């Protein structure tokens, strides 16, 4: 957790730079370490031993790297474990329907509770490059889509609470929306 920078650090407000492709050995190592961090943070014994807060996503700026790299590790709507390590991810299409997490979002870089609704797209189609530098596309929905958008925001210098309506934190906007519920044992976003 000491490697995760906290709100107030200027890197979290900067736009991350594209990773040169094919990725260098150093970039691959860093992205692999990001996935390993998520694995360790989700293992109760390891997390306790190293005092890690559990997370399901991590963006390179959160570990003080100004690179467009994201790691995600969580389950999908079928309860299948999904691990994604991405260079230069972007949304290439999205639903008109919005979604939000009932309990709000959390972040490894934010050490406080920030109540409110964070509007997101319910479904996204992303394009990115894997650890070997191969381009891929993937469709995400529900919780996975929300996690991806949270991490993508980090690459653009946006914090989740920037999307909460200051005047009415629990305001639900049109277009139609869906509530994405997490079970109590799911971990906060990164």
Secondary structure, DSSP 8 states (H G I E B T S, - for coil): -TTS--TT-GGGGS--B---SS--HHHHHHHHHHHHHHHHHHSHHHHHHHT----SEEEGGGGT--B-EEEEEEE-TTS-EEEEEEEEEEEEEE-SSEEEETT----TT--S---S---EESEEEEEEE-TTS-EEEEEEEHHHHHHHHHHHHHHTT--GGGGS-SS-TT---SS-EEEE---TTS----
